[in-house]
Amino acid sequence: MLDMKQLGQRIRQARERAGLSQEDFAALIARDQRAVSQYENGVRKLSVTDLARFAQALDMPLAYFYEELPPADELDQRLLHEFHQLPSPELKALAIDMLRLFTRALHLPLP
């Protein structure tokens, strides 16, 4: 299982992807903003039932909070590998456009 800091980072990432402020998320899970901050910083422990409530409020599978993610450089390599498998410049341009749309939909900043 992830340690509390890693779990807190997952909670924060899911909340931000959902486009929720800490206050908005706190209201959804019947907690205050300070508690959300403590969860996200790995300071406050939470129960499995709390985590299930968080997953539901964030529209994420519960497994998201337990899965180990590959290192960022490995993710980059996997993404680049798949990109290079595309057979034409047109499809590569389309893939980039789709990724930009997906990023915007998740409310993540573009470079």
C-alpha positions, -999 to +999 in steps of 0.1 A: +000+000+000+011+036-005+023+056+024+003+085+036+022+111+016+017+092-017-019+086-009-023+123-002-008+131-035-032+108-053-061+124-035-049+159-046-043+148-082-078+133-084-094+164-069-075+187-093-085+165-123-121+168-112-117+206-112-126+208-075-112+232-049-104+218-015-135+236-002-157+220-030-142+185-023-147+190+015-184+197+010-188+165-011-172+143+016-187+161+046-154+174+059-139+208+062-111+223+040-085+219+067-092+181+069-088+179+031-055+198+033-043+174+060-053+143+039-035+157+009-004+164+028-003+130+044-007+144+079-042+129+086-050+092+084-082+080+068-101+048+069-110+026+040-146+037+042-134+073+039-113+065+010-142+048-007-163+080-002-134+100-017-133+077-047-170+081-053-169+119-049-140+121-073-155+096-098-124+074-095-121+037-089-110+028-054-080+010-069-066+043-082-055+051-047-036+017-043-020+012-077+017+018-081+024+041-109+055+036-131+081+064-128+074+095-149+103+088-172+089+053-179+055+068-186+071+093-210+089+064-228+057+044-231+038+074-245+066+082-270+067+045-280+030+045-288+033+078-306+061+064-328+038+035-338+015+058-356+020+053-393+016+089-407+023+125-398-014+132-401-022+106-374+006+119-352-009+155-355-043+141-347-029+123-316-014+155-304-047+174-309-065+147-290-040+148-262-044+186-259-082+182-258-079+155-232-056+177-211-080+206-213-109+184-203-089+175-172-083+211-164-045+206-165-023+234-177-007+231-211+029+241-216 
